[in-house]
Structure formats: C-alpha cells, structure tokens
Amino acid sequence: MKFRVLIVEDDPFIAMDLEGVLSDAGCDVCGVAASEAEALKMGEATRPSFAVVDVRLSPGDGRVVARELFRQYDTAVLMATAHSRELDNLAATGAVACLPKPYSADDVPAALRAISELRAGRPVSRFPNHMFALNRPG
C-alpha cells in the first residue's frame, strides 16, 4: 500500500529518520515541513493523503496544521506529541490517531496502515505500541 505522506516535524533528526523509514516502507514522502506556515504551504502544493504532525512546532502549532490538512484535503493525520496534557485537544483537529513521543520511527508505517484501516471502516490488524485512536470514522 503506497501512501503520500507529509512530515511536519521541527526536529531535523526526527524528520530525517521518519523520511528514511517511510521511504524504505514504500511511502511517497511528498514533503518535510518544520513550521506551521511551511506545512500549510506544502499541504496546498501536494495535497497529501497522510500526514505525521508534531503538535509543538517552532514556529507554529501542529493542531492548526492537522485541522487545516483534514478540512481542506481530507488528509488522514497522525499526531505526535511528548506532552500528554495536550491530548484532550487533539481529537478536535480531525486527526485520526496519536503516537506519543518518544516513539520509534519504525512504528510509523504500521501506524499509517492502522489509520488507513480505521478510515476505511475495517478492523485494525495491529496498533503500534502506545498509539491510540482519537476519532472513530462515521
């Protein structure tokens, strides 16, 4: 299964690791953005089917990115955060699931498959460790 994925992550090492893992898994990484403005511009240019979005961006807010990608392009968003107190607000963004930090980049392709299954209304074969759904489709 080939996914067009936008990575929104302001830590260059995490972003590079994610890009490598997703590319190796057969995903089409259509962009890597480090800020809210850059992510929104890339989203408009690439209209990704999936996005991995860090909640805290410098500068910007990943929740704004998630909300806009979902609203404008029906992008399936996987949120990533190290700040558990922010989890309450994530479901309101339209994001499908959250993968709390620290996570292994190797879990992200499986997380995207799980999101794809959730959005298609199919049972999820396997959730990566610690990942959880935010919104149930339908």
N, C-alpha and C positions, 0 to 999 in steps of 0.2 A: 504494500500500500504506500503510495507516494503522497507526501504532504508538502504543501507550500507553506513554509514557516518563517515568520518574522520573529527575530530575537530582540527583546527590549531589555537590556541589562547594562548598567553603567560601570560594572566592574569588568575591565578588559580581559582579565584572566578567565573569569567565569564565562563571559561571552565567547571567547576563543574556544574554550573547552566544549561548550554547548554546540557551537558551529561545527566543530570536528565530529562530535558524537552523532549529531543529526545528519550530517553529510554521509558519514560512514553507514548510517542506518537506511540510507536511500532517500532521505528527505531533500527537498529543494529549498535551501535556505535563501529566501528572496531578499534578506537584508538583516543587518545588525545595527540597532539604534541604541545610543547611550543616553538620550534625553527624551523628554515628553515631545518637544517640538519636532525633533528628528524622527521619532517613531510615527507621529501623525502624518508627517510628510511622506515617509516610506510606505505607510499603510495606504495612503491615497495612490501612490505610484504603483504599488504591487498587489493590492487587494488580497492579502494572504488568507488562506483557508484556516490557518492555525497561527497562534502567537504564544510565545513564552514571555511573560511580562513580569519584571521585578516591580514590587509595589513602590519601593523608595528609589526614585531616580534623582540624579543631581545634574542638572536641574529638572524638576518636574515631579509628577505624580503618576505612577503606573495605573492607578484606578481610573484616572481620566483617559489614559491610553486604552485600557481594556474596554471601558464604556463606549468610546468612540469607534473602536475597531468592530465591536459587536454591533452597535447601532447602524453604522454606515455600510459595513461589508459582511455582516453575519459571520465574522471571524470567531472561531472556537478558541477561547482564551484559557491558558493555563497560567494562573498567578503563582508567583514565587515570593516568599517573604520570610524573613527571620524574626518578624515582630508579631507574635501571636495575638497581641491585643488589637491588631488591625483586622483580624479575620472577620469580625462582625460586619464590616462594611463591604467586604469583597463580593458577597452574593448580589448586592445592588448594582454591581458593574456589568452584570451579564456574563461574567466569567463562568466557565463550566466546572472548574476544579482548582484546587490549590495544592502546591507541593512545598511544604515548609522547608526553609533553609536551616541547616546545611543539608543539601541533597546531593546524591551522586548524579552527575550528568548522564551516566549510563541509564538512569531511570526515566529520563525524559522521553525517549522514543516509545517506551511502554505506556507512559502517561498519555502521550498523544493518541496512541491506539485506543486506550481506555476512553478518552474523551470522544473519539470518533464513534465508538460503540454506544456510548451514552446518548450522543446526539441523534444517532440512527434508531434509538429506542431498543437496541439489542442489549442483552445481558453482558456485563463486563466480565471478560475472562479472568483478568488479573489487574488489580490496582498495585502500582509500585508502593513500596513501604512508605508509610506516613501520608500518602496522597489521599485527599478526600474530595468528594463532590460538593459543589456549592449550590448548584441549581439542577433540578431534575427537569428534563425537557417535557413539554406538553403541559 
